[in-house]
Amino acid sequence: FQLILALKAGDIIMIIKTIVVQCDLLAQIFAYSYVGEYLKYQIEEVAHAIYCSNWYSLSFKLMRNTLFVMVRSQEPIQLAAGNVLAVNMETFMSIVKTSLSYLSVLRVMVET
């Protein structure tokens, strides 16, 4: 909202400040989302790696343990923001899309 007001007023300093802050916040959210997506991908690959190993030549006790690991890796594990919102690229894109929609509505309201 400050960016819209600064653009309307022609305040170059405020425009630069708000753009830098917005880029910084988006970079932080992107970094967390990328790490969350990478974590999810790595967990999914664990079951595949265990299945591709020579699990059938292990002892019965180790076979049972590998089965437990495979079953556990099939359940989705995600980073969560406040135990409410999953942190991944999908939520990042949703946040950006919603923010731009709100910004567009605010811009129209300020111009009229």
C-alpha positions as CSV (number, residue, x, y, z in Angstrom):
1,F,0.0,0.0,0.0
2,Q,2.9,2.3,0.8
3,L,4.3,1.6,-2.7
4,I,1.0,2.7,-4.3
5,L,0.9,5.9,-2.2
6,A,4.5,6.6,-3.0
7,L,4.0,6.1,-6.7
8,K,1.0,8.5,-6.6
9,A,3.0,11.1,-4.7
10,G,6.2,10.6,-6.7
11,D,8.3,10.0,-3.6
12,I,11.4,8.2,-5.1
13,I,13.0,7.4,-1.7
14,M,9.8,5.7,-0.4
15,I,9.4,3.8,-3.6
16,I,12.9,2.4,-3.4
17,K,12.5,1.6,0.3
18,T,9.3,-0.3,-0.2
19,I,10.6,-2.2,-3.2
20,V,13.7,-3.3,-1.3
21,V,11.6,-4.4,1.7
22,Q,9.2,-6.3,-0.6
23,C,12.0,-8.0,-2.4
24,D,13.6,-9.0,0.8
25,L,10.4,-10.4,2.3
26,L,9.6,-12.3,-0.9
27,A,13.2,-13.7,-1.0
28,Q,12.8,-15.0,2.6
29,I,9.4,-16.6,1.9
30,F,10.9,-18.2,-1.3
31,A,13.9,-19.5,0.6
32,Y,11.6,-21.2,3.3
33,S,9.3,-22.5,0.5
34,Y,12.2,-24.0,-1.4
35,V,13.6,-25.7,1.6
36,G,10.2,-27.1,2.4
37,E,9.8,-28.4,-1.1
38,Y,13.3,-29.9,-1.0
39,L,12.6,-31.6,2.3
40,K,9.4,-33.1,0.9
41,Y,11.2,-34.4,-2.2
42,Q,14.0,-36.0,-0.1
43,I,11.5,-37.8,2.2
44,E,9.7,-39.2,-0.9
45,E,13.0,-40.5,-2.3
46,V,13.9,-42.4,0.9
47,A,11.3,-45.1,0.3
48,H,12.4,-45.5,-3.3
49,A,16.1,-45.7,-2.3
50,I,15.3,-48.4,0.3
51,Y,13.2,-50.4,-2.2
52,C,16.0,-50.3,-4.7
53,S,18.5,-51.6,-2.2
54,N,19.1,-55.3,-1.4
55,W,16.6,-55.3,1.4
56,Y,15.6,-58.9,0.6
57,S,19.0,-60.2,1.6
58,L,18.8,-58.6,5.1
59,S,17.9,-60.3,8.3
60,F,14.2,-60.5,9.2
61,K,14.5,-57.8,11.9
62,L,16.2,-55.3,9.4
63,M,13.6,-56.1,6.8
64,R,10.9,-55.2,9.2
65,N,12.6,-52.0,10.1
66,T,13.1,-51.0,6.4
67,L,9.4,-51.7,5.9
68,F,8.6,-49.3,8.8
69,V,10.8,-46.7,7.2
70,M,9.2,-47.1,3.8
71,V,5.7,-46.8,5.3
72,R,6.7,-43.7,7.3
73,S,8.3,-42.0,4.3
74,Q,5.0,-42.4,2.4
75,E,3.2,-40.0,4.8
76,P,3.7,-36.4,3.7
77,I,6.1,-34.5,5.9
78,Q,6.2,-30.7,5.5
79,L,7.5,-27.6,7.1
80,A,4.6,-25.8,8.7
81,A,4.1,-22.2,9.6
82,G,2.5,-22.1,13.0
83,N,1.3,-25.7,12.6
84,V,-1.3,-24.3,10.3
85,L,0.1,-23.6,6.8
86,A,2.4,-25.9,4.9
87,V,5.5,-24.1,3.6
88,N,6.1,-25.2,0.0
89,M,6.2,-23.7,-3.4
90,E,2.5,-24.1,-3.9
91,T,1.7,-21.9,-0.8
92,F,4.4,-19.4,-1.9
93,M,2.7,-19.0,-5.3
94,S,-0.7,-18.7,-3.5
95,I,0.6,-16.0,-1.2
96,V,2.1,-14.0,-4.1
97,K,-1.0,-14.4,-6.2
98,T,-3.3,-13.2,-3.4
99,S,-1.0,-10.3,-2.5
100,L,-1.0,-9.1,-6.1
101,S,-4.8,-9.4,-6.2
102,Y,-5.1,-7.3,-3.1
103,L,-2.6,-4.8,-4.4
104,S,-4.6,-4.4,-7.6
105,V,-7.8,-3.8,-5.7
106,L,-6.0,-1.2,-3.5
107,R,-4.5,0.5,-6.5
108,V,-8.0,0.9,-8.1
109,M,-9.4,2.2,-4.9
110,V,-6.6,4.8,-4.5
111,E,-6.9,6.0,-8.1
112,T,-10.7,6.7,-7.8
